[in-house]
Amino acid sequence: MAKLVDALGALGLEGTLSQSGRWLVLDGEHSRVFVVEAPHGGGCYSWCEDPAERTVEYHPDATTAILAGLRRAARVTHGATPRTD
């Protein structure tokens, strides 16, 4: 749990953390960002809600995963559905 919580705090960001602390959802510019801790404490995976940016990417740490996910969520793609919330 500490990985995602610590990374959010270090970046000064807010997100919705799962009860287990292994999942994180952030509101990106054009889509939501999902970050999950990899099994056995080995890094994190991130992906976006946008169909063009849904490819799951592995990152060695939570901070890198969060920043990469937010960069992807900031891209405007042809598959993006504008956020309404």
N, C-alpha and C positions, 0 to 999 in steps of 0.2 A: 504494500500500500504506500509506503514511504516514497517510492520512486516517482509516482505521478503527482502526489501531493507536494513533494519537495520541488519538482520541476515547475509546477504551476506557481508556487510561491516565488521561486527564483525569477520567473518570467513576469510576475505581477499580473497574472491572468486568472480568470475565473472560468470554471466549467462545472459540469455535472458529473460527479464521481459515483460509480456504482457502490453499493453497500460493501462489497468485498474489497473495493479499492483497486481492482485490477483493470477496470474499464473507465474511460473518460470520454465525455462528449463536450465539444467546444463549438460555439457558434462562429463559423468563419464568415468571410465577407459575402460569398455567394452560396455556400452550402455548409452543412454541419461537418465537423471533423471527428473521427472516432480514433481513439488510441487505446490499445490493449497491451498489457504486459505479456511478453512471450513466456511460455512455460519454463520452469526451472531457472527463473531469474536472469534469462539471457536476452536483454534488450526489450524493444517494443515494436509493435506493428501499428501503422496508421493508414487510414483511407478516408475518402470523402463521400458524401451523399450524392454528389454530382455524378451522373452516369459516365461521363468522360474521365473522371478522376477516381473511379472506384478501385483501381488496381491497388492491392495491398502491398505496402512497402515495409521492409524490415529496417530498423534503425538500432544502432548500438546502445542508445540510451533514451530516456523519456524526453529530455529537453529537445534533442534532435528530432524525435518523432513528432512532437507537438509543433515545432517550428516548420517542419516539412509539410505537415498536414495543413497548417494555416496558409502556407504559400500556395499549396494546390487549391485550397478553397477560395483563394483570392483571384484565381484565373477565371476569365470569362470564356466559357466553351459553348459550342453550338448545342450541346446536350443539357446545358444548365437550365434548371427551372428556377425562376426568381424566388427568393425567400419572401414569405408573406408574414412571418411572425416576428 
